[in-house]
């Protein structure tokens, strides 16, 4: 919980916020929710993401697919 509070404070002070994750993190449920995808200026994700998920993410934020 403490880390989440610190990360939110850092994001509030930042000009730009980016999210880096791999495709295995999509659709997972966790005990804590830190942010919505809309809170990030861009999402960087690996190239193993399926096309349907990629299109949904592109509707919410800028997506950069990395190989």
PyMOL Python script that loads the backbone (N, CA, C, O; Angstrom):
from pymol import cmd

cmd.read_pdbstr("""\
ATOM      1  N   UNK A   1       0.812  -1.203   0.000  1.00  0.00           N
ATOM      2  CA  UNK A   1       0.000   0.000   0.000  1.00  0.00           C
ATOM      3  C   UNK A   1       0.849   1.256   0.000  1.00  0.00           C
ATOM      4  O   UNK A   1       0.529   2.229  -0.684  1.00  0.00           O
ATOM      5  N   UNK A   2       1.923   1.237   0.761  1.00  0.00           N
ATOM      6  CA  UNK A   2       2.795   2.409   0.849  1.00  0.00           C
ATOM      7  C   UNK A   2       3.414   2.724  -0.510  1.00  0.00           C
ATOM      8  O   UNK A   2       3.456   3.883  -0.921  1.00  0.00           O
ATOM      9  N   UNK A   3       3.891   1.698  -1.202  1.00  0.00           N
ATOM     10  CA  UNK A   3       4.472   1.900  -2.533  1.00  0.00           C
ATOM     11  C   UNK A   3       3.466   2.528  -3.479  1.00  0.00           C
ATOM     12  O   UNK A   3       3.822   3.397  -4.274  1.00  0.00           O
ATOM     13  N   UNK A   4       2.220   2.102  -3.404  1.00  0.00           N
ATOM     14  CA  UNK A   4       1.187   2.613  -4.287  1.00  0.00           C
ATOM     15  C   UNK A   4       0.973   4.110  -4.035  1.00  0.00           C
ATOM     16  O   UNK A   4       0.826   4.877  -4.987  1.00  0.00           O
ATOM     17  N   UNK A   5       0.955   4.524  -2.799  1.00  0.00           N
ATOM     18  CA  UNK A   5       0.773   5.931  -2.452  1.00  0.00           C
ATOM     19  C   UNK A   5       1.932   6.764  -3.000  1.00  0.00           C
ATOM     20  O   UNK A   5       1.722   7.842  -3.555  1.00  0.00           O
ATOM     21  N   UNK A   6       3.134   6.264  -2.842  1.00  0.00           N
ATOM     22  CA  UNK A   6       4.319   6.970  -3.348  1.00  0.00           C
ATOM     23  C   UNK A   6       4.271   7.066  -4.873  1.00  0.00           C
ATOM     24  O   UNK A   6       4.537   8.130  -5.432  1.00  0.00           O
ATOM     25  N   UNK A   7       3.938   5.974  -5.547  1.00  0.00           N
ATOM     26  CA  UNK A   7       3.884   5.979  -7.012  1.00  0.00           C
ATOM     27  C   UNK A   7       2.824   6.951  -7.522  1.00  0.00           C
ATOM     28  O   UNK A   7       3.052   7.638  -8.517  1.00  0.00           O
ATOM     29  N   UNK A   8       1.678   7.021  -6.865  1.00  0.00           N
ATOM     30  CA  UNK A   8       0.628   7.967  -7.279  1.00  0.00           C
ATOM     31  C   UNK A   8       1.101   9.397  -7.106  1.00  0.00           C
ATOM     32  O   UNK A   8       0.823  10.247  -7.952  1.00  0.00           O
ATOM     33  N   UNK A   9       1.817   9.677  -6.013  1.00  0.00           N
ATOM     34  CA  UNK A   9       2.334  11.026  -5.779  1.00  0.00           C
ATOM     35  C   UNK A   9       3.343  11.405  -6.849  1.00  0.00           C
ATOM     36  O   UNK A   9       3.329  12.536  -7.335  1.00  0.00           O
ATOM     37  N   UNK A  10       4.211  10.485  -7.222  1.00  0.00           N
ATOM     38  CA  UNK A  10       5.203  10.741  -8.272  1.00  0.00           C
ATOM     39  C   UNK A  10       4.497  11.010  -9.597  1.00  0.00           C
ATOM     40  O   UNK A  10       4.881  11.924 -10.327  1.00  0.00           O
ATOM     41  N   UNK A  11       3.480  10.232  -9.912  1.00  0.00           N
ATOM     42  CA  UNK A  11       2.747  10.426 -11.171  1.00  0.00           C
ATOM     43  C   UNK A  11       2.081  11.799 -11.218  1.00  0.00           C
ATOM     44  O   UNK A  11       2.060  12.444 -12.266  1.00  0.00           O
ATOM     45  N   UNK A  12       1.539  12.248 -10.091  1.00  0.00           N
ATOM     46  CA  UNK A  12       0.884  13.567 -10.051  1.00  0.00           C
ATOM     47  C   UNK A  12       1.877  14.692 -10.344  1.00  0.00           C
ATOM     48  O   UNK A  12       1.499  15.726 -10.896  1.00  0.00           O
ATOM     49  N   UNK A  13       3.126  14.497  -9.982  1.00  0.00           N
ATOM     50  CA  UNK A  13       4.151  15.514 -10.175  1.00  0.00           C
ATOM     51  C   UNK A  13       4.841  15.428 -11.538  1.00  0.00           C
ATOM     52  O   UNK A  13       5.626  16.308 -11.889  1.00  0.00           O
ATOM     53  N   UNK A  14       4.560  14.392 -12.294  1.00  0.00           N
ATOM     54  CA  UNK A  14       5.239  14.157 -13.570  1.00  0.00           C
ATOM     55  C   UNK A  14       4.520  14.825 -14.729  1.00  0.00           C
ATOM     56  O   UNK A  14       3.294  14.942 -14.738  1.00  0.00           O
ATOM     57  N   UNK A  15       5.306  15.262 -15.709  1.00  0.00           N
ATOM     58  CA  UNK A  15       4.727  15.819 -16.937  1.00  0.00           C
ATOM     59  C   UNK A  15       4.155  14.722 -17.816  1.00  0.00           C
ATOM     60  O   UNK A  15       3.100  14.894 -18.427  1.00  0.00           O
ATOM     61  N   UNK A  16       4.845  13.605 -17.878  1.00  0.00           N
ATOM     62  CA  UNK A  16       4.431  12.460 -18.697  1.00  0.00           C
ATOM     63  C   UNK A  16       4.567  11.192 -17.876  1.00  0.00           C
ATOM     64  O   UNK A  16       5.471  11.065 -17.050  1.00  0.00           O
ATOM     65  N   UNK A  17       3.650  10.247 -18.113  1.00  0.00           N
ATOM     66  CA  UNK A  17       3.691   8.961 -17.417  1.00  0.00           C
ATOM     67  C   UNK A  17       3.544   7.840 -18.436  1.00  0.00           C
ATOM     68  O   UNK A  17       2.654   7.870 -19.286  1.00  0.00           O
ATOM     69  N   UNK A  18       4.420   6.860 -18.341  1.00  0.00           N
ATOM     70  CA  UNK A  18       4.425   5.739 -19.269  1.00  0.00           C
ATOM     71  C   UNK A  18       4.284   4.433 -18.494  1.00  0.00           C
ATOM     72  O   UNK A  18       4.761   4.304 -17.367  1.00  0.00           O
ATOM     73  N   UNK A  19       3.626   3.481 -19.118  1.00  0.00           N
ATOM     74  CA  UNK A  19       3.454   2.159 -18.521  1.00  0.00           C
ATOM     75  C   UNK A  19       4.178   1.138 -19.392  1.00  0.00           C
ATOM     76  O   UNK A  19       3.998   1.099 -20.610  1.00  0.00           O
ATOM     77  N   UNK A  20       4.987   0.327 -18.756  1.00  0.00           N
ATOM     78  CA  UNK A  20       5.712  -0.736 -19.442  1.00  0.00           C
ATOM     79  C   UNK A  20       5.227  -2.064 -18.891  1.00  0.00           C
ATOM     80  O   UNK A  20       5.314  -2.303 -17.686  1.00  0.00           O
ATOM     81  N   UNK A  21       4.713  -2.935 -19.761  1.00  0.00           N
ATOM     82  CA  UNK A  21       4.271  -4.255 -19.302  1.00  0.00           C
ATOM     83  C   UNK A  21       4.328  -5.253 -20.453  1.00  0.00           C
ATOM     84  O   UNK A  21       4.467  -4.875 -21.617  1.00  0.00           O
ATOM     85  N   UNK A  22       4.219  -6.523 -20.110  1.00  0.00           N
ATOM     86  CA  UNK A  22       4.155  -7.539 -21.158  1.00  0.00           C
ATOM     87  C   UNK A  22       2.721  -8.056 -21.251  1.00  0.00           C
ATOM     88  O   UNK A  22       1.906  -7.820 -20.359  1.00  0.00           O
ATOM     89  N   UNK A  23       2.430  -8.752 -22.327  1.00  0.00           N
ATOM     90  CA  UNK A  23       1.060  -9.169 -22.627  1.00  0.00           C
ATOM     91  C   UNK A  23       0.454 -10.074 -21.557  1.00  0.00           C
ATOM     92  O   UNK A  23      -0.770 -10.158 -21.456  1.00  0.00           O
ATOM     93  N   UNK A  24       1.266 -10.742 -20.768  1.00  0.00           N
ATOM     94  CA  UNK A  24       0.728 -11.653 -19.745  1.00  0.00           C
ATOM     95  C   UNK A  24       0.056 -10.909 -18.593  1.00  0.00           C
ATOM     96  O   UNK A  24      -0.666 -11.519 -17.803  1.00  0.00           O
ATOM     97  N   UNK A  25       0.282  -9.609 -18.487  1.00  0.00           N
ATOM     98  CA  UNK A  25      -0.311  -8.816 -17.404  1.00  0.00           C
ATOM     99  C   UNK A  25      -1.736  -8.354 -17.737  1.00  0.00           C
ATOM    100  O   UNK A  25      -2.461  -7.912 -16.846  1.00  0.00           O
ATOM    101  N   UNK A  26      -2.135  -8.448 -18.977  1.00  0.00           N
ATOM    102  CA  UNK A  26      -3.454  -7.964 -19.400  1.00  0.00           C
ATOM    103  C   UNK A  26      -4.569  -8.846 -18.845  1.00  0.00           C
ATOM    104  O   UNK A  26      -4.461 -10.072 -18.837  1.00  0.00           O
ATOM    105  N   UNK A  27      -5.627  -8.213 -18.386  1.00  0.00           N
ATOM    106  CA  UNK A  27      -6.799  -8.942 -17.925  1.00  0.00           C
ATOM    107  C   UNK A  27      -6.679  -9.564 -16.543  1.00  0.00           C
ATOM    108  O   UNK A  27      -7.567 -10.309 -16.128  1.00  0.00           O
ATOM    109  N   UNK A  28      -5.614  -9.279 -15.831  1.00  0.00           N
ATOM    110  CA  UNK A  28      -5.407  -9.849 -14.498  1.00  0.00           C
ATOM    111  C   UNK A  28      -6.125  -9.002 -13.447  1.00  0.00           C
ATOM    112  O   UNK A  28      -6.211  -7.781 -13.579  1.00  0.00           O
ATOM    113  N   UNK A  29      -6.625  -9.640 -12.433  1.00  0.00           N
ATOM    114  CA  UNK A  29      -7.255  -8.960 -11.298  1.00  0.00           C
ATOM    115  C   UNK A  29      -6.287  -8.994 -10.127  1.00  0.00           C
ATOM    116  O   UNK A  29      -5.658 -10.018  -9.859  1.00  0.00           O
ATOM    117  N   UNK A  30      -6.173  -7.869  -9.434  1.00  0.00           N
ATOM    118  CA  UNK A  30      -5.283  -7.777  -8.289  1.00  0.00           C
ATOM    119  C   UNK A  30      -6.021  -7.133  -7.125  1.00  0.00           C
ATOM    120  O   UNK A  30      -7.087  -6.545  -7.306  1.00  0.00           O
ATOM    121  N   UNK A  31      -5.461  -7.245  -5.953  1.00  0.00           N
ATOM    122  CA  UNK A  31      -6.078  -6.709  -4.750  1.00  0.00           C
ATOM    123  C   UNK A  31      -6.144  -5.182  -4.776  1.00  0.00           C
ATOM    124  O   UNK A  31      -7.134  -4.594  -4.339  1.00  0.00           O
ATOM    125  N   UNK A  32      -5.092  -4.540  -5.286  1.00  0.00           N
ATOM    126  CA  UNK A  32      -5.035  -3.085  -5.360  1.00  0.00           C
ATOM    127  C   UNK A  32      -5.066  -2.639  -6.809  1.00  0.00           C
ATOM    128  O   UNK A  32      -4.504  -3.293  -7.687  1.00  0.00           O
ATOM    129  N   UNK A  33      -5.728  -1.518  -7.047  1.00  0.00           N
ATOM    130  CA  UNK A  33      -5.709  -0.898  -8.371  1.00  0.00           C
ATOM    131  C   UNK A  33      -5.017   0.454  -8.225  1.00  0.00           C
ATOM    132  O   UNK A  33      -5.469   1.316  -7.471  1.00  0.00           O
ATOM    133  N   UNK A  34      -3.923   0.625  -8.950  1.00  0.00           N
ATOM    134  CA  UNK A  34      -3.172   1.865  -8.823  1.00  0.00           C
ATOM    135  C   UNK A  34      -3.707   2.948  -9.749  1.00  0.00           C
ATOM    136  O   UNK A  34      -3.977   4.066  -9.309  1.00  0.00           O
ATOM    137  N   UNK A  35      -3.861   2.625 -11.020  1.00  0.00           N
ATOM    138  CA  UNK A  35      -4.280   3.603 -12.018  1.00  0.00           C
ATOM    139  C   UNK A  35      -5.084   2.936 -13.114  1.00  0.00           C
ATOM    140  O   UNK A  35      -5.085   1.713 -13.261  1.00  0.00           O
ATOM    141  N   UNK A  36      -5.768   3.772 -13.881  1.00  0.00           N
ATOM    142  CA  UNK A  36      -6.422   3.319 -15.098  1.00  0.00           C
ATOM    143  C   UNK A  36      -5.453   3.504 -16.255  1.00  0.00           C
ATOM    144  O   UNK A  36      -4.515   4.297 -16.168  1.00  0.00           O
ATOM    145  N   UNK A  37      -5.676   2.788 -17.312  1.00  0.00           N
ATOM    146  CA  UNK A  37      -4.826   2.909 -18.501  1.00  0.00           C
ATOM    147  C   UNK A  37      -4.879   4.341 -19.042  1.00  0.00           C
ATOM    148  O   UNK A  37      -3.917   4.824 -19.640  1.00  0.00           O
ATOM    149  N   UNK A  38      -6.007   5.009 -18.828  1.00  0.00           N
ATOM    150  CA  UNK A  38      -6.176   6.389 -19.288  1.00  0.00           C
ATOM    151  C   UNK A  38      -5.207   7.354 -18.600  1.00  0.00           C
ATOM    152  O   UNK A  38      -4.937   8.435 -19.123  1.00  0.00           O
ATOM    153  N   UNK A  39      -4.692   6.977 -17.452  1.00  0.00           N
ATOM    154  CA  UNK A  39      -3.793   7.845 -16.688  1.00  0.00           C
ATOM    155  C   UNK A  39      -2.388   7.923 -17.275  1.00  0.00           C
ATOM    156  O   UNK A  39      -1.581   8.748 -16.846  1.00  0.00           O
ATOM    157  N   UNK A  40      -2.094   7.076 -18.246  1.00  0.00           N
ATOM    158  CA  UNK A  40      -0.756   7.022 -18.834  1.00  0.00           C
ATOM    159  C   UNK A  40      -0.754   7.675 -20.213  1.00  0.00           C
ATOM    160  O   UNK A  40      -1.722   7.580 -20.967  1.00  0.00           O
ATOM    161  N   UNK A  41       0.353   8.337 -20.519  1.00  0.00           N
ATOM    162  CA  UNK A  41       0.496   8.973 -21.828  1.00  0.00           C
ATOM    163  C   UNK A  41       0.754   7.944 -22.917  1.00  0.00           C
ATOM    164  O   UNK A  41       0.410   8.169 -24.077  1.00  0.00           O
ATOM    165  N   UNK A  42       1.351   6.829 -22.558  1.00  0.00           N
ATOM    166  CA  UNK A  42       1.601   5.766 -23.523  1.00  0.00           C
ATOM    167  C   UNK A  42       1.844   4.455 -22.783  1.00  0.00           C
ATOM    168  O   UNK A  42       2.279   4.429 -21.631  1.00  0.00           O
ATOM    169  N   UNK A  43       1.548   3.385 -23.483  1.00  0.00           N
ATOM    170  CA  UNK A  43       1.787   2.030 -22.985  1.00  0.00           C
ATOM    171  C   UNK A  43       2.806   1.370 -23.906  1.00  0.00           C
ATOM    172  O   UNK A  43       2.634   1.357 -25.125  1.00  0.00           O
ATOM    173  N   UNK A  44       3.855   0.827 -23.324  1.00  0.00           N
ATOM    174  CA  UNK A  44       4.858   0.059 -24.062  1.00  0.00           C
ATOM    175  C   UNK A  44       4.631  -1.409 -23.727  1.00  0.00           C
ATOM    176  O   UNK A  44       4.656  -1.794 -22.558  1.00  0.00           O
ATOM    177  N   UNK A  45       4.408  -2.229 -24.754  1.00  0.00           N
ATOM    178  CA  UNK A  45       4.068  -3.632 -24.544  1.00  0.00           C
ATOM    179  C   UNK A  45       4.788  -4.517 -25.559  1.00  0.00           C
ATOM    180  O   UNK A  45       5.141  -4.070 -26.651  1.00  0.00           O
ATOM    181  N   UNK A  46       4.998  -5.760 -25.186  1.00  0.00           N
ATOM    182  CA  UNK A  46       5.709  -6.688 -26.080  1.00  0.00           C
ATOM    183  C   UNK A  46       4.844  -7.067 -27.285  1.00  0.00           C
ATOM    184  O   UNK A  46       3.631  -6.856 -27.290  1.00  0.00           O
ATOM    185  N   UNK A  47       5.488  -7.625 -28.293  1.00  0.00           N
ATOM    186  CA  UNK A  47       4.811  -7.925 -29.558  1.00  0.00           C
ATOM    187  C   UNK A  47       4.016  -9.232 -29.546  1.00  0.00           C
ATOM    188  O   UNK A  47       3.537  -9.666 -30.594  1.00  0.00           O
ATOM    189  N   UNK A  48       3.870  -9.854 -28.403  1.00  0.00           N
ATOM    190  CA  UNK A  48       3.073 -11.084 -28.322  1.00  0.00           C
ATOM    191  C   UNK A  48       1.609 -10.816 -27.978  1.00  0.00           C
ATOM    192  O   UNK A  48       0.832 -11.751 -27.785  1.00  0.00           O
ATOM    193  N   UNK A  49       1.240  -9.560 -27.901  1.00  0.00           N
ATOM    194  CA  UNK A  49      -0.137  -9.175 -27.604  1.00  0.00           C
ATOM    195  C   UNK A  49      -1.043  -9.566 -28.780  1.00  0.00           C
ATOM    196  O   UNK A  49      -0.656  -9.428 -29.940  1.00  0.00           O
ATOM    197  N   UNK A  50      -2.241 -10.049 -28.473  1.00  0.00           N
ATOM    198  CA  UNK A  50      -3.166 -10.414 -29.553  1.00  0.00           C
ATOM    199  C   UNK A  50      -3.802  -9.148 -30.133  1.00  0.00           C
ATOM    200  O   UNK A  50      -3.887  -8.117 -29.466  1.00  0.00           O
ATOM    201  N   UNK A  51      -4.237  -9.246 -31.367  1.00  0.00           N
ATOM    202  CA  UNK A  51      -4.747  -8.091 -32.114  1.00  0.00           C
ATOM    203  C   UNK A  51      -5.974  -7.458 -31.446  1.00  0.00           C
ATOM    204  O   UNK A  51      -6.097  -6.234 -31.428  1.00  0.00           O
ATOM    205  N   UNK A  52      -6.865  -8.258 -30.910  1.00  0.00           N
ATOM    206  CA  UNK A  52      -8.074  -7.730 -30.263  1.00  0.00           C
ATOM    207  C   UNK A  52      -7.713  -6.880 -29.046  1.00  0.00           C
ATOM    208  O   UNK A  52      -8.245  -5.783 -28.874  1.00  0.00           O
ATOM    209  N   UNK A  53      -6.822  -7.378 -28.214  1.00  0.00           N
ATOM    210  CA  UNK A  53      -6.388  -6.623 -27.027  1.00  0.00           C
ATOM    211  C   UNK A  53      -5.665  -5.347 -27.437  1.00  0.00           C
ATOM    212  O   UNK A  53      -5.850  -4.296 -26.823  1.00  0.00           O
ATOM    213  N   UNK A  54      -4.846  -5.441 -28.468  1.00  0.00           N
ATOM    214  CA  UNK A  54      -4.117  -4.282 -28.957  1.00  0.00           C
ATOM    215  C   UNK A  54      -5.075  -3.184 -29.406  1.00  0.00           C
ATOM    216  O   UNK A  54      -4.873  -2.013 -29.081  1.00  0.00           O
ATOM    217  N   UNK A  55      -6.099  -3.548 -30.140  1.00  0.00           N
ATOM    218  CA  UNK A  55      -7.061  -2.556 -30.618  1.00  0.00           C
ATOM    219  C   UNK A  55      -7.811  -1.903 -29.460  1.00  0.00           C
ATOM    220  O   UNK A  55      -8.047  -0.695 -29.483  1.00  0.00           O
ATOM    221  N   UNK A  56      -8.185  -2.683 -28.454  1.00  0.00           N
ATOM    222  CA  UNK A  56      -8.866  -2.127 -27.281  1.00  0.00           C
ATOM    223  C   UNK A  56      -7.980  -1.129 -26.551  1.00  0.00           C
ATOM    224  O   UNK A  56      -8.444  -0.071 -26.128  1.00  0.00           O
ATOM    225  N   UNK A  57      -6.702  -1.469 -26.405  1.00  0.00           N
ATOM    226  CA  UNK A  57      -5.769  -0.568 -25.728  1.00  0.00           C
ATOM    227  C   UNK A  57      -5.563   0.716 -26.523  1.00  0.00           C
ATOM    228  O   UNK A  57      -5.461   1.795 -25.940  1.00  0.00           O
ATOM    229  N   UNK A  58      -5.501   0.610 -27.836  1.00  0.00           N
ATOM    230  CA  UNK A  58      -5.306   1.789 -28.680  1.00  0.00           C
ATOM    231  C   UNK A  58      -6.472   2.763 -28.581  1.00  0.00           C
ATOM    232  O   UNK A  58      -6.310   3.952 -28.856  1.00  0.00           O
ATOM    233  N   UNK A  59      -7.642   2.274 -28.192  1.00  0.00           N
ATOM    234  CA  UNK A  59      -8.785   3.158 -27.971  1.00  0.00           C
ATOM    235  C   UNK A  59      -8.654   3.969 -26.692  1.00  0.00           C
ATOM    236  O   UNK A  59      -9.338   4.976 -26.510  1.00  0.00           O
ATOM    237  N   UNK A  60      -7.764   3.521 -25.802  1.00  0.00           N
ATOM    238  CA  UNK A  60      -7.615   4.165 -24.491  1.00  0.00           C
ATOM    239  C   UNK A  60      -6.372   5.027 -24.355  1.00  0.00           C
ATOM    240  O   UNK A  60      -6.382   6.000 -23.601  1.00  0.00           O
ATOM    241  N   UNK A  61      -5.310   4.699 -25.060  1.00  0.00           N
ATOM    242  CA  UNK A  61      -4.055   5.432 -24.931  1.00  0.00           C
ATOM    243  C   UNK A  61      -3.164   5.123 -26.133  1.00  0.00           C
ATOM    244  O   UNK A  61      -3.478   4.256 -26.948  1.00  0.00           O
ATOM    245  N   UNK A  62      -2.061   5.839 -26.228  1.00  0.00           N
ATOM    246  CA  UNK A  62      -1.073   5.552 -27.269  1.00  0.00           C
ATOM    247  C   UNK A  62      -0.381   4.238 -26.894  1.00  0.00           C
ATOM    248  O   UNK A  62      -0.022   4.029 -25.736  1.00  0.00           O
ATOM    249  N   UNK A  63      -0.200   3.365 -27.870  1.00  0.00           N
ATOM    250  CA  UNK A  63       0.431   2.062 -27.614  1.00  0.00           C
ATOM    251  C   UNK A  63       1.667   1.917 -28.507  1.00  0.00           C
ATOM    252  O   UNK A  63       1.620   2.162 -29.713  1.00  0.00           O
ATOM    253  N   UNK A  64       2.758   1.515 -27.885  1.00  0.00           N
ATOM    254  CA  UNK A  64       3.993   1.255 -28.611  1.00  0.00           C
ATOM    255  C   UNK A  64       4.303  -0.223 -28.423  1.00  0.00           C
ATOM    256  O   UNK A  64       4.526  -0.676 -27.301  1.00  0.00           O
ATOM    257  N   UNK A  65       4.317  -0.973 -29.517  1.00  0.00           N
ATOM    258  CA  UNK A  65       4.606  -2.409 -29.467  1.00  0.00           C
ATOM    259  C   UNK A  65       6.103  -2.590 -29.685  1.00  0.00           C
ATOM    260  O   UNK A  65       6.674  -2.106 -30.662  1.00  0.00           O
ATOM    261  N   UNK A  66       6.715  -3.298 -28.751  1.00  0.00           N
ATOM    262  CA  UNK A  66       8.172  -3.516 -28.783  1.00  0.00           C
ATOM    263  C   UNK A  66       8.477  -4.975 -29.084  1.00  0.00           C
ATOM    264  O   UNK A  66       7.808  -5.876 -28.577  1.00  0.00           O
ATOM    265  N   UNK A  67       9.477  -5.198 -29.899  1.00  0.00           N
ATOM    266  CA  UNK A  67       9.872  -6.585 -30.176  1.00  0.00           C
ATOM    267  C   UNK A  67      11.114  -6.978 -29.410  1.00  0.00           C
ATOM    268  O   UNK A  67      11.581  -8.111 -29.529  1.00  0.00           O
TER     269      UNK A  67
END
""", "prot")
cmd.dss("prot")
cmd.show_as("cartoon", "prot")
cmd.util.cbc("prot")
cmd.orient("prot")
